[in-house]
Amino acid sequence: MNEHSKSHWEQVYAHKATTAVSWFQEQAATSLRLIQATGLPLEASILDVGGGASVLVDDLLVAGYRDLSVLDLSGAALAAARARLGDRAEPVRWIEGDITRVELPAAAFDLWHDRAVFHFLTDPEDRRAYMRQLEHALKPGGHLIIATFAEDGPERCSELPVMRYSATQLANEFIAGFTLQYAEKEAHQTPGGAVQSFTCCHLRKHQ
């Protein structure tokens, strides 16, 4: 991930409505269900990596979660989310940056959520940098909810190549520091009517 990636995503959000991008969801139902299934209290600290203009933050606020941070490369995507939320955006921390490089506080988060960022990390060094950030910022015993394209999912997204993972392959990426708790496949329907296959995993960081 680099500044070229940032310019790419800024262009995407400059030329497409947030409701027209392929990853748009009217409700982030699967992510919300998996987060709630962890049993974390409503005051738990949650980081949504690549949250952009996603409605997950809306759903979490409605559900009563109060300590929310949303990180994305694209300032335009974050601005769209803030505009949509209006006054409700005030208590949320909005972080513009590259997850492989941005400065995050140590052991600050009870839960790290990532829907469709990790699969863009086709360079092994970027994946290692992501792991270092995750290890640094997630509390011991913390939860990782992560979704990528499944092994039968698209090979590209937004004109970029992606990695595809089965549940076993995805869990193995994190095996040094995490234990798989649960996995499922999700069929995501894009605004254009296509169906994309996702792998969703809940992992727990070792104490």
N, CA and C atoms as a LAMMPS dump frame, in Angstrom:
ITEM: TIMESTEP
0
ITEM: NUMBER OF ATOMS
621
ITEM: BOX BOUNDS ff ff ff
-5.0000000000000000e+02 5.0000000000000000e+02
-5.0000000000000000e+02 5.0000000000000000e+02
-5.0000000000000000e+02 5.0000000000000000e+02
ITEM: ATOMS id mol type element x y z
1 1 1 N 0.868 -1.181 0
2 1 2 C 0 0 0
3 1 3 C 0.905 1.233 0
4 2 1 N 0.53 2.23 -0.77
5 2 2 C 1.362 3.425 -0.856
6 2 3 C 0.513 4.609 -1.301
7 3 1 N 1.184 5.717 -1.576
8 3 2 C 0.44 6.907 -1.981
9 3 3 C -0.299 6.701 -3.301
10 4 1 N 0.223 5.794 -4.152
11 4 2 C -0.507 5.486 -5.376
12 4 3 C -1.847 4.843 -5.038
13 5 1 N -1.858 3.993 -4.014
14 5 2 C -3.104 3.379 -3.565
15 5 3 C -4.063 4.452 -3.076
16 6 1 N -3.542 5.407 -2.301
17 6 2 C -4.388 6.482 -1.786
18 6 3 C -5.022 7.263 -2.925
19 7 1 N -4.236 7.631 -3.927
20 7 2 C -4.788 8.403 -5.042
21 7 3 C -5.831 7.575 -5.789
22 8 1 N -5.607 6.259 -5.878
23 8 2 C -6.582 5.384 -6.537
24 8 3 C -7.931 5.459 -5.828
25 9 1 N -7.907 5.311 -4.503
26 9 2 C -9.174 5.283 -3.764
27 9 3 C -9.834 6.654 -3.702
28 10 1 N -9.04 7.712 -3.662
29 10 2 C -9.637 9.052 -3.725
30 10 3 C -10.361 9.246 -5.059
31 11 1 N -9.774 8.728 -6.137
32 11 2 C -10.416 8.818 -7.458
33 11 3 C -11.712 8.014 -7.491
34 12 1 N -11.683 6.832 -6.892
35 12 2 C -12.89 5.993 -6.864
36 12 3 C -14.04 6.754 -6.222
37 13 1 N -13.77 7.352 -5.044
38 13 2 C -14.845 8.039 -4.331
39 13 3 C -15.195 9.381 -4.954
40 14 1 N -14.287 9.937 -5.733
41 14 2 C -14.583 11.194 -6.428
42 14 3 C -15.523 10.973 -7.612
43 15 1 N -15.45 9.774 -8.213
44 15 2 C -16.2 9.534 -9.443
45 15 3 C -17.393 8.606 -9.28
46 16 1 N -17.536 7.996 -8.096
47 16 2 C -18.672 7.101 -7.873
48 16 3 C -19.388 7.485 -6.593
49 17 1 N -20.715 7.396 -6.621
50 17 2 C -21.483 7.588 -5.392
51 17 3 C -21.148 6.457 -4.425
52 18 1 N -21.187 6.739 -3.129
53 18 2 C -20.852 5.708 -2.145
54 18 3 C -21.827 4.534 -2.215
55 19 1 N -23.036 4.777 -2.743
56 19 2 C -24.017 3.701 -2.867
57 19 3 C -23.852 2.912 -4.168
58 20 1 N -22.892 3.308 -5.006
59 20 2 C -22.704 2.64 -6.3
60 20 3 C -21.467 1.756 -6.34
61 21 1 N -20.574 1.885 -5.355
62 21 2 C -19.364 1.049 -5.36
63 21 3 C -19.754 -0.402 -5.074
64 22 1 N -18.957 -1.344 -5.568
65 22 2 C -19.353 -2.755 -5.526
66 22 3 C -19.499 -3.281 -4.101
67 23 1 N -18.793 -2.685 -3.146
68 23 2 C -18.814 -3.189 -1.768
69 23 3 C -19.91 -2.547 -0.921
70 24 1 N -20.756 -1.703 -1.534
71 24 2 C -21.802 -1.022 -0.767
72 24 3 C -22.781 -2.016 -0.152
73 25 1 N -23.135 -1.758 1.101
74 25 2 C -24.177 -2.517 1.794
75 25 3 C -25.159 -1.534 2.42
76 26 1 N -26.442 -1.79 2.277
77 26 2 C -27.434 -0.95 2.947
78 26 3 C -27.328 -1.131 4.459
79 27 1 N -27.026 -2.358 4.87
80 27 2 C -26.741 -2.646 6.279
81 27 3 C -25.568 -3.611 6.339
82 28 1 N -24.699 -3.396 7.318
83 28 2 C -23.534 -4.279 7.488
84 28 3 C -23.937 -5.424 8.411
85 29 1 N -24.922 -6.204 7.969
86 29 2 C -25.574 -7.182 8.847
87 29 3 C -24.617 -8.262 9.335
88 30 1 N -23.804 -8.821 8.436
89 30 2 C -22.906 -9.903 8.844
90 30 3 C -21.868 -9.399 9.833
91 31 1 N -21.246 -8.264 9.521
92 31 2 C -20.23 -7.703 10.427
93 31 3 C -20.825 -7.396 11.794
94 32 1 N -22.001 -6.771 11.819
95 32 2 C -22.636 -6.425 13.093
96 32 3 C -22.941 -7.689 13.896
97 33 1 N -23.465 -8.714 13.24
98 33 2 C -23.786 -9.964 13.931
99 33 3 C -22.535 -10.607 14.528
100 34 1 N -21.437 -10.635 13.751
101 34 2 C -20.204 -11.239 14.244
102 34 3 C -19.613 -10.437 15.404
103 35 1 N -19.703 -9.112 15.327
104 35 2 C -19.205 -8.267 16.423
105 35 3 C -20.036 -8.499 17.683
106 36 1 N -21.353 -8.523 17.541
107 36 2 C -22.206 -8.728 18.709
108 36 3 C -22.01 -10.118 19.311
109 37 1 N -21.695 -11.106 18.461
110 37 2 C -21.513 -12.479 18.938
111 37 3 C -20.271 -12.644 19.811
112 38 1 N -19.351 -11.676 19.781
113 38 2 C -18.164 -11.753 20.649
114 38 3 C -18.54 -11.584 22.115
115 39 1 N -19.687 -10.957 22.363
116 39 2 C -20.105 -10.711 23.737
117 39 3 C -19.428 -9.529 24.393
118 40 1 N -18.704 -8.745 23.618
119 40 2 C -18.044 -7.562 24.185
120 40 3 C -19.078 -6.555 24.678
121 41 1 N -18.77 -5.829 25.748
122 41 2 C -19.702 -4.813 26.242
123 41 3 C -19.78 -3.616 25.297
124 42 1 N -20.816 -2.816 25.455
125 42 2 C -21.037 -1.682 24.553
126 42 3 C -19.944 -0.623 24.669
127 43 1 N -19.197 -0.62 25.773
128 43 2 C -18.101 0.352 25.919
129 43 3 C -16.787 -0.16 25.332
130 44 1 N -16.781 -1.348 24.717
131 44 2 C -15.568 -1.89 24.097
132 44 3 C -15.059 -0.972 22.998
133 45 1 N -13.735 -0.927 22.863
134 45 2 C -13.1 -0.072 21.858
135 45 3 C -12.989 -0.846 20.536
136 46 1 N -13.622 -0.314 19.48
137 46 2 C -13.699 -1.001 18.19
138 46 3 C -13.043 -0.147 17.105
139 47 1 N -12.174 -0.779 16.314
140 47 2 C -11.541 -0.13 15.169
141 47 3 C -12.055 -0.792 13.895
142 48 1 N -12.61 0.022 12.991
143 48 2 C -13.059 -0.469 11.684
144 48 3 C -12.017 -0.06 10.645
145 49 1 N -11.203 -1.036 10.223
146 49 2 C -10.121 -0.785 9.265
147 49 3 C -10.692 -0.793 7.85
148 50 1 N -10.428 0.275 7.103
149 50 2 C -11.005 0.389 5.764
150 50 3 C -12.478 0.702 5.814
151 51 1 N -12.919 1.295 6.934
152 51 2 C -14.35 1.572 7.12
153 51 3 C -14.914 2.517 6.086
154 52 1 N -14.08 3.493 5.665
155 52 2 C -14.497 4.408 4.602
156 52 3 C -15.902 4.918 4.785
157 53 1 N -16.719 4.734 3.743
158 53 2 C -18.103 5.197 3.776
159 53 3 C -19.06 4.096 4.214
160 54 1 N -18.526 2.99 4.754
161 54 2 C -19.358 1.866 5.185
162 54 3 C -20.383 2.306 6.23
163 55 1 N -21.541 1.628 6.213
164 55 2 C -22.589 1.925 7.19
165 55 3 C -22.405 1.136 8.492
166 56 1 N -21.312 0.385 8.624
167 56 2 C -21.106 -0.357 9.874
168 56 3 C -21.087 0.578 11.063
169 57 1 N -20.446 1.73 10.92
170 57 2 C -20.382 2.665 12.046
171 57 3 C -21.781 3.121 12.442
172 58 1 N -22.657 3.335 11.469
173 58 2 C -24.054 3.695 11.749
174 58 3 C -24.717 2.591 12.568
175 59 1 N -24.538 1.34 12.088
176 59 2 C -25.176 0.199 12.741
177 59 3 C -24.654 0.006 14.162
178 60 1 N -23.346 0.224 14.356
179 60 2 C -22.769 0.08 15.688
180 60 3 C -23.298 1.153 16.639
181 61 1 N -23.432 2.375 16.144
182 61 2 C -23.976 3.456 16.973
183 61 3 C -25.415 3.158 17.376
184 62 1 N -26.202 2.692 16.424
185 62 2 C -27.597 2.347 16.715
186 62 3 C -27.667 1.227 17.747
187 63 1 N -26.726 0.269 17.65
188 63 2 C -26.699 -0.857 18.592
189 63 3 C -26.225 -0.441 19.984
190 64 1 N -25.669 0.777 20.098
191 64 2 C -25.282 1.285 21.414
192 64 3 C -23.805 1.301 21.708
193 65 1 N -22.968 0.876 20.742
194 65 2 C -21.517 0.92 20.958
195 65 3 C -21.053 2.379 20.972
196 66 1 N -20.117 2.681 21.868
197 66 2 C -19.795 4.086 22.116
198 66 3 C -18.347 4.466 21.843
199 67 1 N -17.456 3.485 21.713
200 67 2 C -16.019 3.787 21.556
201 67 3 C -15.58 3.281 20.182
202 68 1 N -15.807 4.104 19.171
203 68 2 C -15.627 3.667 17.782
204 68 3 C -14.572 4.499 17.066
205 69 1 N -13.725 3.812 16.286
206 69 2 C -12.74 4.467 15.428
207 69 3 C -12.886 3.894 14.028
208 70 1 N -12.849 4.768 13.021
209 70 2 C -12.949 4.346 11.619
210 70 3 C -11.705 4.836 10.892
211 71 1 N -10.989 3.897 10.26
212 71 2 C -9.748 4.216 9.555
213 71 3 C -9.91 3.921 8.071
214 72 1 N -9.414 4.817 7.231
215 72 2 C -9.447 4.574 5.787
216 72 3 C -8.375 5.405 5.104
217 73 1 N -7.909 4.902 3.961
218 73 2 C -6.967 5.649 3.123
219 73 3 C -7.599 6.899 2.546
220 74 1 N -8.886 6.816 2.252
221 74 2 C -9.56 7.884 1.512
222 74 3 C -10.236 8.9 2.419
223 75 1 N -9.754 10.127 2.372
224 75 2 C -10.406 11.204 3.1
225 75 3 C -11.799 11.464 2.573
226 76 1 N -12.011 11.274 1.274
227 76 2 C -13.331 11.492 0.674
228 76 3 C -14.346 10.494 1.22
229 77 1 N -13.915 9.244 1.394
230 77 2 C -14.816 8.223 1.935
231 77 3 C -15.193 8.549 3.377
232 78 1 N -14.221 8.952 4.175
233 78 2 C -14.495 9.313 5.562
234 78 3 C -15.408 10.533 5.642
235 79 1 N -15.185 11.484 4.754
236 79 2 C -16.023 12.684 4.729
237 79 3 C -17.466 12.326 4.394
238 80 1 N -17.643 11.365 3.493
239 80 2 C -18.995 10.936 3.128
240 80 3 C -19.705 10.302 4.32
241 81 1 N -18.97 9.494 5.081
242 81 2 C -19.561 8.865 6.266
243 81 3 C -19.925 9.919 7.311
244 82 1 N -19.038 10.869 7.51
245 82 2 C -19.306 11.922 8.499
246 82 3 C -20.514 12.758 8.101
247 83 1 N -20.607 13.067 6.808
248 83 2 C -21.745 13.855 6.328
249 83 3 C -23.048 13.082 6.513
250 84 1 N -23.001 11.793 6.258
251 84 2 C -24.206 10.965 6.391
252 84 3 C -24.676 10.906 7.85
253 85 1 N -23.711 10.808 8.771
254 85 2 C -24.041 10.686 10.185
255 85 3 C -24.437 12.016 10.821
256 86 1 N -23.95 13.124 10.27
257 86 2 C -24.26 14.421 10.859
258 86 3 C -23.716 14.533 12.271
259 87 1 N -24.55 14.977 13.211
260 87 2 C -24.101 15.159 14.595
261 87 3 C -23.655 13.856 15.239
262 88 1 N -24.174 12.736 14.757
263 88 2 C -23.812 11.438 15.35
264 88 3 C -22.354 11.073 15.081
265 89 1 N -21.706 11.795 14.14
266 89 2 C -20.3 11.511 13.822
267 89 3 C -19.345 12.041 14.884
268 90 1 N -19.817 12.938 15.73
269 90 2 C -18.943 13.64 16.669
270 90 3 C -18.137 12.72 17.585
271 91 1 N -18.746 11.726 18.233
272 91 2 C -17.961 10.902 19.161
273 91 3 C -17.042 9.885 18.483
274 92 1 N -17.183 9.703 17.181
275 92 2 C -16.37 8.715 16.461
276 92 3 C -14.998 9.31 16.149
277 93 1 N -13.944 8.501 16.296
278 93 2 C -12.606 8.931 15.875
279 93 3 C -12.42 8.561 14.404
280 94 1 N -12.09 9.525 13.585
281 94 2 C -11.911 9.328 12.142
282 94 3 C -10.423 9.424 11.827
283 95 1 N -9.862 8.364 11.27
284 95 2 C -8.419 8.284 11.047
285 95 3 C -8.151 8.086 9.563
286 96 1 N -7.506 9.074 8.93
287 96 2 C -7.144 8.958 7.515
288 96 3 C -5.712 8.454 7.422
289 97 1 N -5.519 7.271 6.852
290 97 2 C -4.167 6.73 6.758
291 97 3 C -4.141 5.322 6.193
292 98 1 N -2.939 4.878 5.889
293 98 2 C -2.656 3.547 5.359
294 98 3 C -2.449 2.612 6.544
295 99 1 N -3.244 1.555 6.658
296 99 2 C -3.173 0.676 7.819
297 99 3 C -1.799 0.045 7.974
298 100 1 N -1.035 -0.074 6.911
299 100 2 C 0.294 -0.676 7.036
300 100 3 C 1.324 0.307 7.585
301 101 1 N 0.962 1.596 7.671
302 101 2 C 1.941 2.608 8.108
303 101 3 C 1.459 3.556 9.195
304 102 1 N 0.153 3.72 9.315
305 102 2 C -0.391 4.732 10.21
306 102 3 C 0.014 4.45 11.657
307 103 1 N 0.156 5.502 12.445
308 103 2 C 0.537 5.351 13.853
309 103 3 C -0.705 5.082 14.681
310 104 1 N -0.734 3.928 15.323
311 104 2 C -1.868 3.545 16.16
312 104 3 C -1.4 3.403 17.606
313 105 1 N -2.269 3.663 18.574
314 105 2 C -1.882 3.494 19.977
315 105 3 C -1.718 2.019 20.322
316 106 1 N -0.842 1.737 21.269
317 106 2 C -0.56 0.354 21.671
318 106 3 C -1.698 -0.219 22.495
319 107 1 N -2.056 -1.469 22.205
320 107 2 C -3.057 -2.223 22.979
321 107 3 C -4.292 -1.372 23.277
322 108 1 N -4.79 -0.714 22.255
323 108 2 C -5.876 0.253 22.44
324 108 3 C -7.256 -0.309 22.123
325 109 1 N -7.322 -1.396 21.343
326 109 2 C -8.604 -1.835 20.82
327 109 3 C -8.972 -3.232 21.312
328 110 1 N -10.246 -3.382 21.655
329 110 2 C -10.784 -4.686 22.029
330 110 3 C -11.159 -5.501 20.794
331 111 1 N -11.49 -4.807 19.716
332 111 2 C -11.912 -5.501 18.494
333 111 3 C -11.42 -4.748 17.268
334 112 1 N -10.871 -5.505 16.33
335 112 2 C -10.367 -4.985 15.045
336 112 3 C -11.238 -5.587 13.962
337 113 1 N -11.928 -4.751 13.208
338 113 2 C -12.798 -5.227 12.13
339 113 3 C -12.219 -4.801 10.784
340 114 1 N -12.2 -5.728 9.841
341 114 2 C -11.686 -5.439 8.502
342 114 3 C -12.518 -6.213 7.485
343 115 1 N -13.345 -5.489 6.75
344 115 2 C -14.069 -6.1 5.641
345 115 3 C -13.454 -5.578 4.347
346 116 1 N -12.625 -6.44 3.726
347 116 2 C -12.133 -6.19 2.364
348 116 3 C -10.972 -5.215 2.249
349 117 1 N -10.129 -5.115 3.28
350 117 2 C -8.837 -4.434 3.126
351 117 3 C -7.725 -5.467 2.924
352 118 1 N -7.698 -6.467 3.788
353 118 2 C -6.583 -7.424 3.789
354 118 3 C -6.399 -8.098 2.427
355 119 1 N -7.497 -8.334 1.707
356 119 2 C -7.327 -9.041 0.429
357 119 3 C -6.656 -8.19 -0.653
358 120 1 N -6.539 -6.88 -0.423
359 120 2 C -5.79 -6.035 -1.363
360 120 3 C -4.28 -6.093 -1.127
361 121 1 N -3.864 -6.697 -0.036
362 121 2 C -2.429 -6.753 0.296
363 121 3 C -1.797 -7.942 -0.418
364 122 1 N -1.462 -7.75 -1.673
365 122 2 C -0.882 -8.826 -2.487
366 122 3 C 0.623 -8.97 -2.27
367 123 1 N 1.255 -7.955 -1.701
368 123 2 C 2.691 -7.986 -1.405
369 123 3 C 2.895 -8.569 -0.004
370 124 1 N 3.703 -9.622 0.137
371 124 2 C 3.923 -10.224 1.454
372 124 3 C 4.417 -9.226 2.499
373 125 1 N 5.224 -8.253 2.083
374 125 2 C 5.725 -7.264 3.046
375 125 3 C 4.583 -6.404 3.577
376 126 1 N 3.613 -6.083 2.729
377 126 2 C 2.448 -5.332 3.206
378 126 3 C 1.646 -6.156 4.206
379 127 1 N 1.521 -7.452 3.955
380 127 2 C 0.798 -8.31 4.902
381 127 3 C 1.545 -8.382 6.228
382 128 1 N 2.866 -8.461 6.171
383 128 2 C 3.647 -8.477 7.417
384 128 3 C 3.479 -7.161 8.179
385 129 1 N 3.46 -6.044 7.464
386 129 2 C 3.267 -4.743 8.113
387 129 3 C 1.888 -4.665 8.764
388 130 1 N 0.891 -5.205 8.084
389 130 2 C -0.478 -5.256 8.629
390 130 3 C -0.479 -6.06 9.93
391 131 1 N 0.187 -7.215 9.913
392 131 2 C 0.258 -8.067 11.104
393 131 3 C 0.925 -7.337 12.269
394 132 1 N 1.976 -6.591 11.964
395 132 2 C 2.67 -5.845 13.028
396 132 3 C 1.731 -4.809 13.645
397 133 1 N 0.971 -4.133 12.806
398 133 2 C 0.018 -3.142 13.306
399 133 3 C -1.052 -3.798 14.173
400 134 1 N -1.554 -4.93 13.705
401 134 2 C -2.578 -5.669 14.435
402 134 3 C -2.054 -6.123 15.796
403 135 1 N -0.85 -6.674 15.799
404 135 2 C -0.234 -7.144 17.043
405 135 3 C -0.021 -5.984 18.02
406 136 1 N 0.347 -4.829 17.476
407 136 2 C 0.632 -3.648 18.295
408 136 3 C -0.639 -3.041 18.896
409 137 1 N -1.686 -2.925 18.096
410 137 2 C -2.834 -2.114 18.497
411 137 3 C -3.963 -2.888 19.169
412 138 1 N -4.028 -4.205 18.95
413 138 2 C -5.11 -4.998 19.534
414 138 3 C -4.694 -5.509 20.908
415 139 1 N -5.592 -5.398 21.863
416 139 2 C -5.301 -5.852 23.222
417 139 3 C -5.107 -7.369 23.256
418 140 1 N -4.302 -7.886 24.188
419 140 2 C -4.243 -9.332 24.392
420 140 3 C -5.652 -9.877 24.656
421 141 1 N -5.978 -10.975 24.015
422 141 2 C -7.328 -11.521 24.146
423 141 3 C -8.355 -10.814 23.288
424 142 1 N -7.907 -9.815 22.503
425 142 2 C -8.817 -9.052 21.658
426 142 3 C -9.339 -9.871 20.48
427 143 1 N -10.352 -9.323 19.837
428 143 2 C -11.057 -10.02 18.765
429 143 3 C -10.708 -9.428 17.4
430 144 1 N -10.55 -10.3 16.413
431 144 2 C -10.344 -9.908 15.021
432 144 3 C -11.495 -10.458 14.194
433 145 1 N -12.263 -9.553 13.59
434 145 2 C -13.314 -9.935 12.645
435 145 3 C -12.817 -9.498 11.272
436 146 1 N -12.562 -10.461 10.39
437 146 2 C -11.954 -10.134 9.105
438 146 3 C -12.682 -10.848 7.976
439 147 1 N -12.895 -10.126 6.878
440 147 2 C -13.564 -10.695 5.698
441 147 3 C -12.757 -10.351 4.454
442 148 1 N -12.555 -11.36 3.62
443 148 2 C -11.854 -11.192 2.343
444 148 3 C -12.657 -11.909 1.267
445 149 1 N -12.278 -11.695 0.01
446 149 2 C -12.864 -12.517 -1.032
447 149 3 C -12.523 -13.982 -0.772
448 150 1 N -13.507 -14.841 -0.983
449 150 2 C -13.311 -16.278 -0.811
450 150 3 C -12.544 -16.847 -1.994
451 151 1 N -12.188 -18.122 -1.877
452 151 2 C -11.41 -18.769 -2.939
453 151 3 C -12.156 -18.784 -4.271
454 152 1 N -13.487 -18.683 -4.232
455 152 2 C -14.282 -18.612 -5.461
456 152 3 C -14.81 -17.2 -5.702
457 153 1 N -14.199 -16.213 -5.035
458 153 2 C -14.592 -14.817 -5.212
459 153 3 C -13.863 -14.175 -6.378
460 154 1 N -14.088 -12.876 -6.588
461 154 2 C -13.454 -12.161 -7.701
462 154 3 C -11.929 -12.148 -7.591
463 155 1 N -11.272 -12.09 -8.736
464 155 2 C -9.808 -12.003 -8.772
465 155 3 C -9.325 -10.559 -8.752
466 156 1 N -10.233 -9.636 -9.022
467 156 2 C -9.897 -8.207 -9.011
468 156 3 C -11.061 -7.442 -8.402
469 157 1 N -10.751 -6.274 -7.866
470 157 2 C -11.787 -5.386 -7.345
471 157 3 C -11.351 -3.952 -7.59
472 158 1 N -12.243 -3.153 -8.106
473 158 2 C -11.929 -1.757 -8.397
474 158 3 C -10.643 -1.64 -9.216
475 159 1 N -10.494 -2.544 -10.189
476 159 2 C -9.372 -2.578 -11.13
477 159 3 C -8.046 -2.991 -10.49
478 160 1 N -8.071 -3.473 -9.247
479 160 2 C -6.851 -3.898 -8.567
480 160 3 C -6.883 -5.416 -8.336
481 161 1 N -5.717 -6.083 -8.4
482 161 2 C -5.671 -7.522 -8.083
483 161 3 C -5.882 -7.729 -6.593
484 162 1 N -6.441 -8.885 -6.246
485 162 2 C -6.667 -9.214 -4.839
486 162 3 C -6.193 -10.632 -4.551
487 163 1 N -6.019 -10.923 -3.273
488 163 2 C -5.794 -12.282 -2.793
489 163 3 C -7.159 -12.881 -2.457
490 164 1 N -7.281 -14.211 -2.603
491 164 2 C -8.522 -14.891 -2.243
492 164 3 C -8.197 -15.98 -1.219
493 165 1 N -9.089 -16.14 -0.237
494 165 2 C -8.799 -17.032 0.879
495 165 3 C -9.99 -17.923 1.227
496 166 1 N -9.707 -19.189 1.504
497 166 2 C -10.669 -20.025 2.219
498 166 3 C -10.545 -19.672 3.699
499 167 1 N -11.452 -20.178 4.516
500 167 2 C -11.373 -19.904 5.955
501 167 3 C -10.061 -20.43 6.533
502 168 1 N -9.647 -21.615 6.108
503 168 2 C -8.398 -22.192 6.608
504 168 3 C -7.202 -21.347 6.189
505 169 1 N -7.181 -20.934 4.933
506 169 2 C -6.07 -20.115 4.446
507 169 3 C -6.006 -18.781 5.174
508 170 1 N -7.165 -18.164 5.408
509 170 2 C -7.188 -16.868 6.086
510 170 3 C -6.733 -17.025 7.536
511 171 1 N -7.247 -18.023 8.22
512 171 2 C -6.842 -18.251 9.611
513 171 3 C -5.351 -18.532 9.708
514 172 1 N -4.806 -19.236 8.726
515 172 2 C -3.374 -19.561 8.741
516 172 3 C -2.497 -18.326 8.606
517 173 1 N -2.999 -17.271 7.987
518 173 2 C -2.238 -16.023 7.888
519 173 3 C -1.961 -15.443 9.277
520 174 1 N -2.84 -15.745 10.235
521 174 2 C -2.764 -15.139 11.569
522 174 3 C -2.416 -16.164 12.647
523 175 1 N -1.991 -17.347 12.219
524 175 2 C -1.877 -18.479 13.149
525 175 3 C -0.84 -18.24 14.251
526 176 1 N 0.154 -17.386 14.003
527 176 2 C 1.196 -17.156 15.011
528 176 3 C 0.648 -16.486 16.262
529 177 1 N -0.392 -15.662 16.11
530 177 2 C -0.861 -14.916 17.273
531 177 3 C -2.328 -15.052 17.59
532 178 1 N -3.055 -15.841 16.788
533 178 2 C -4.513 -15.886 16.927
534 178 3 C -5.043 -17.319 16.827
535 179 1 N -6.208 -17.523 17.411
536 179 2 C -6.925 -18.793 17.297
537 179 3 C -8.265 -18.542 16.618
538 180 1 N -8.577 -19.354 15.617
539 180 2 C -9.847 -19.215 14.91
540 180 3 C -10.999 -19.624 15.823
541 181 1 N -11.996 -18.748 15.913
542 181 2 C -13.181 -19.018 16.73
543 181 3 C -14.37 -19.474 15.877
544 182 1 N -14.473 -18.89 14.673
545 182 2 C -15.669 -19.131 13.859
546 182 3 C -15.381 -18.659 12.439
547 183 1 N -15.997 -19.311 11.466
548 183 2 C -15.851 -18.883 10.076
549 183 3 C -17.135 -19.167 9.308
550 184 1 N -17.41 -18.355 8.31
551 184 2 C -18.554 -18.583 7.434
552 184 3 C -18.277 -17.94 6.086
553 185 1 N -19.057 -18.33 5.097
554 185 2 C -18.992 -17.684 3.792
555 185 3 C -20.201 -16.773 3.644
556 186 1 N -19.995 -15.664 2.958
557 186 2 C -21.062 -14.698 2.739
558 186 3 C -21.181 -14.445 1.238
559 187 1 N -22.407 -14.432 0.742
560 187 2 C -22.669 -14.073 -0.652
561 187 3 C -23.127 -12.619 -0.665
562 188 1 N -22.259 -11.741 -1.132
563 188 2 C -22.546 -10.298 -1.167
564 188 3 C -23.059 -9.908 -2.545
565 189 1 N -24.227 -9.29 -2.575
566 189 2 C -24.768 -8.809 -3.85
567 189 3 C -24.388 -7.349 -4.039
568 190 1 N -23.721 -7.064 -5.15
569 190 2 C -23.288 -5.691 -5.439
570 190 3 C -24.475 -4.868 -5.924
571 191 1 N -24.359 -3.527 -5.897
572 191 2 C -25.437 -2.693 -6.443
573 191 3 C -25.762 -3.023 -7.903
574 192 1 N -24.77 -3.554 -8.627
575 192 2 C -25.002 -3.921 -10.019
576 192 3 C -25.652 -5.281 -10.206
577 193 1 N -25.864 -6.007 -9.106
578 193 2 C -26.553 -7.285 -9.176
579 193 3 C -25.655 -8.506 -9.201
580 194 1 N -24.331 -8.304 -9.257
581 194 2 C -23.408 -9.444 -9.221
582 194 3 C -23.33 -9.993 -7.796
583 195 1 N -22.971 -11.263 -7.665
584 195 2 C -22.797 -11.88 -6.351
585 195 3 C -21.32 -12.19 -6.149
586 196 1 N -20.774 -11.704 -5.055
587 196 2 C -19.365 -11.917 -4.713
588 196 3 C -19.279 -12.792 -3.466
589 197 1 N -18.397 -13.777 -3.497
590 197 2 C -18.236 -14.709 -2.388
591 197 3 C -17.152 -14.215 -1.433
592 198 1 N -17.504 -14.075 -0.159
593 198 2 C -16.578 -13.629 0.882
594 198 3 C -16.33 -14.741 1.899
595 199 1 N -15.146 -14.762 2.464
596 199 2 C -14.821 -15.565 3.635
597 199 3 C -14.779 -14.637 4.84
598 200 1 N -15.518 -14.984 5.894
599 200 2 C -15.556 -14.17 7.106
600 200 3 C -15.049 -15.009 8.277
601 201 1 N -14.118 -14.459 9.037
602 201 2 C -13.536 -15.186 10.167
603 201 3 C -13.553 -14.331 11.428
604 202 1 N -13.793 -14.994 12.553
605 202 2 C -13.613 -14.398 13.871
606 202 3 C -12.451 -15.12 14.535
607 203 1 N -11.394 -14.369 14.836
608 203 2 C -10.219 -14.932 15.507
609 203 3 C -10.002 -14.217 16.827
610 204 1 N -9.343 -14.9 17.753
611 204 2 C -9.073 -14.32 19.066
612 204 3 C -7.568 -14.247 19.277
613 205 1 N -7.101 -13.071 19.667
614 205 2 C -5.673 -12.888 19.916
615 205 3 C -5.263 -13.621 21.182
616 206 1 N -4.095 -14.258 21.162
617 206 2 C -3.592 -14.964 22.323
618 206 3 C -3.364 -13.983 23.481
619 207 1 N -3.61 -14.452 24.678
620 207 2 C -3.399 -13.616 25.871
621 207 3 C -1.899 -13.389 26.11
